[in-house]
Amino acid sequence: MLSPETETVTQARARIGQYIRRTPLLRSALLESWLGHEIWFKAECFQRIGAFKARGAMNAVVALEERGERPAEIVTVSSGNHAQAVAWAGRERGIPVTVFLPASSSPIKRQAAESYGARIVLTKTRQDAEAAANERASRGAYLLHPYDDDLVIAGQGTACLEALQEVRPTAVFAPCGGGGLLSGTRLAVERLAPGTPVFAGEPALADDAARSYRSGAIVSLADTPLTIADGVRTLAVSERTFAYLKTLAGFFEVSEEDILYWTQWLTHLLKCVLEPTSAVAMAAAAQWLAGQRSKQRVLVILSGGNIAPETQREIWATSRLDRLPGTPSATGTRSPPVR
């Protein structure tokens, strides 16, 4: 029986339809011939602001307006796609946005949020940025969290919802940072394809969610993880997202080598710019598919395509395209999912 929350993702899709792009589903005949399975990619790199985060931010903003709770100002703390998404949503709806950022944040990411009209406030540390945002929220601004928000979760789930309207996979894979995308994905799957297993991919260097899943209690990292997948450098999931993550079919921890490998190969095969976080989901799918005896049809959610120049240089410092997918030496250590 469907839980009442599943309806929120269909409501979100209707609410934000006029603002977002219905992103394409991509396939690669070469990749499928090498791996022996059918692989569908939901390409959120073609979304507004270049990532799925636009969905959750816009859903939250418009839903607040529908409730008669239009904020006078929106504040957030993010150095990545969420900051851009909130800035874009605020601009579209005519609501001022302030983004608090630590001074160490990437200049190009600050510039991206600023280009959508956000006011950028730099602080010394991430902790200072969070404290400043909370203080501003205490004076009436609306603090829009990147994943610990039901409206954001429902919005993120519309990516998977759209995909499931076109294809019915045997398994779904998405990357895990704070858990908002996976929580929304779980809602969409329960709504349109109940019983389909949903798996998470997470960098081994940022394995707080996998450890939380394994232990049954939220585990927090002490410092920002040094994974190249900067979209999932969160310290911990929230109680809200953890409730969804506990219902997943499993977690796959992904090495940095695998992230680099699949970033290169997906960029090459799909002919689009993809951030390393997207490759985390594909690396997880490849690990799962390697253990399947029958042909599978999987859905891989590609989170976005925003890459800083320094990250791009690191990705392509050494070519990994001489090792074909599906061969024993193609990627790093294959590990069983955390269950």
N, C-alpha and C positions, 0 to 999 in steps of 0.2 A: 504494500500500500504506500502511495506517495506521501511524503511529509508535506505539510503546508508550505514550507519554505521553497519548494521547487517551483511554485507558481511565481515567485519573485523574479526569477531569471527570465521568464517569458514576458512579464510585465516590463522588465528592464529593457528588453529588446524592442518592445513597442515604443517605449519612452524615448530611447536614444536613436531610433532608426533614422531620423532626419539629420542627425549630426555626424554619425560615424560612417565609415565605409564597410560594406559587406566584403570582407577580404577573401581572396581566392583560395581554393584548395589546389595545391600543386602536387605533381607526381614526377618521378624520374624513372623512365623505362630501364635505363642502365642500372640504377641502384637496385631496382626490384629484381632484375635478372641476376645481379651479383648475390643478393641476400636471399632470393627465393621466396619473397613475401611481397604482399601488396602494401604500400606505404603511402598514406595521404597526409599532406602537410597543410595545416591551417596557418597561412602566412600573414601574421600580424605585423610584419615589417612594412606592409603596405597600408597599415592603419594610420589614422590621423596621429600626428606627432611621432609616428614611426614605431608604435608599440601598443600592446593591448591595454595599457594603463588608461588610455583615453576613454575606454568603455566605462570603467568604474568611476572615474572622476566625473564624467558627464552625467551618469545615472544619479550619483549622489546629489549633484547640484540641482538638476531638474526636479528630482523627487522632493527636495527641500522646498523648492518654489511651489510645487503642487500642494504641499501641505500648508502653505502660507507661512513658511519659515525661511523666506529668502534672506540669506546672510548679508549684512552690510559689508563684511569683509571676510575673506577666506584666508587662513594661514595653514602652512604645512612645513614639514621638515623633510627634505629629500634632495639628494644631489644628482638624481637620475631621472628616469622616465616619469615617475610620479609627479615631480615638480613641473615638468613640461606639460603633463596632462592636466593638472590643476590650473596652471596658468592659461592653457588653451580654453578649458571649460569656462573659466572666469571671464575671459575675453568674449567668448561666444554669448554669454548670458549677461554681460555688462556688470560683473561683480569684481571689485578690486581684489587682487591676490598678493599676498606677501609670502615669500619663501625664505626661511631661515636656513642658512648654510654655514658649515664650518669653512674657515679660510682655506683649508687644504683641498677643497673640492675642485674638480676639473674646470678650468676657465671656459672651455667650450660648452660644457653642460650648463654652467651658470648663464652663459650667453644665450643658449637655447631657450631657457625658461624666461629670460628677460625679453627675448624677441617676441614672446607671446603676450607681453604686457605686464608681467609680474614685477613687483618691487623686490629686489634681492637685498637681504640683510646678512652680512657676514659676521660670524662669531669665531672665537678662538678654537673651540672644540665642538664635536657633535653634541655632547652633553649640554654645552652652553646654548646651542641652537634649539634643542628640545625645551630647555628651561625658558628661553625667550618666547618660543611659540606658545607654550602653556600659559605664560604670563599674559600674552596678548589675548589668548582665548578667554582668560578670566575677566578681561575687560570688554567682552562682547563679540569678538571675532569667532568664526566657526573654524575649529581645527579639523581638517580633513586628513584622516590617517590613511596611509597607503594600503593597508590590508585589514586592520582591526575595525571594520565597519560593514554592517550588513548590506548597505546600499552599494558600497564599492564591490563587495563580493558578488552580489547579483549581477552587477554590470560586467565584471570580468568573466562571468560564466556565459555571457552571450557569445563569446568567440566559439566555444565548444557547441553551444546550442545551434548556431548557424551551420557548423560542420555536420552535426548529426541530422540536420534536415536534408542533407545531400548524400551522406554515406553512413552505413551502419558497421562500425569496426568491431573486431573481436577484443580489442584492448585500446585504451587511451593513455597517452603519456604527456606529461607537462613538467616544466621545471619548478622547483620549490625554493622560494626565498622566505617571505613571511607567510606564505600559504594562501594568499588571496585568490590567485589564479586557480589553484587546485581546489579550493573550497567551492568557487563558482563552477568549475568543471564538474565537480561531484554533483552539484545541484542539477546541472544540465543533463548529465548522464542519467540521473534518477528520473528526470522528467521525460526524456525521449528514448532512452535505451537502458532501462533498469536491468541490473544484473551484469552489465558490461564492466569488467575490471578496470580500475583507474590506477595507474602507477605514477610515482613521483621520481624524478631524477634530481639529484643534489650533488654538488661538488664534494668530494671527500674532504677537502680543506675547509668546508663550511657545513659540516654535517650535524648541526644542532637539531634539525627537524628529524633526521633519521634516528639520531640517538633518543630523541623524545618519543618517537614512534615505538622504538624498541623497548624503552623503559616504562612507558605509560605515563610519564610526567614530563613537563616542559623542561628542557635543558637549554641553558643560555651560554653562549660563547663569551669568553672574557674580553676578547679584542676583535676588531674587524678582521674577518678572514682574508687571506691574501690570494684568493682565487682570481683568475682572469675573468671569470663570469661575474662582472661587477653588478649585474642586476639581481644577484641573490646573495649579497654580502650582509644579510641581516644577522643580528645577534641571537634572535629568538623569535619563535612564532608566538601568536597570542592565544589566550584561552579560547577565543571565538574560532580562530582558524584551526586550532588543534582538535577541536571537536569534530571537524570535518576530516582532518588528516588521519585521525584514528580509524576511519572507516575505509581507507584506501587498501588496495590489494597488496601493496608493498612499496618499498623504497629501493632505488638503485643508487649507490654511491659511485660517483664518476671521477676518475683521475684527471689531472690537468692535461696530461697527454691526450686522453680521449676527447676532452673538450676542444683542444687545438685541432686535433685530427678531424673531428666532425664539423667544426666551423669552416675549415678549408674545403672539405668535400661537399658540404651542402651549398656553400657559396658557388663552387664550381659547377655542381650539377643542376641547381635550381636557378642559377643566373640572377641571384638577388643578394643584396647585402644583409648579412645576418649577424647579430651580436652573439658572443659566446654563450650567453644564457640559453639561447635557442638550441645550441648544440648539446646542452646538458640533457634535454629531453630526448634527442635523437640517440645519444650515447646510451641512455637507459633503455630505449627501445631495442637497440642493437644487442645489448646484453640479454634481454628477454627473448628476442627472436632466435638467438644462437642456441637456446635450449628447447625450441619448439620442433616437434617432429612432423607436424602437419602445416600446410600453408595458412598463414594468418593475414588478416587485413587490419592494420593498425592506424590509428590517428595520432599524429604528433603535432602538438601545438608549438609553433615557433613564436616566441614571445615578442620579438622585435628586431630592429636593425639599426639601432643607434650605437655607433662605435666612435670613441675618441681616437684621434690620429695616432697617439702613442700606443693604444691598444691594438690598432690595426697593424702597426709595425711589428709588435710583438707576435701577433698571430702568424704573420707571414715571414718572420725572420728565417725560418727553415721550412722548406716545402715538405709536406707529408703526402703529396698526391702520387708518389711512386708506389704506395702500398694500397692496393685495391680493397675496398670494403668486402667483407665476407671471407677474406683469407685469414688463416690462423694468426699471422703476425700483424694484422691490420691495425689493431688498437691495443691498448694496454691491458692490464689484468681484468679478467672478467670475474665479477663477484656475484653471488646469488643475491636476490633481493632481501632487504631487511623485512622480516615479517613479524 
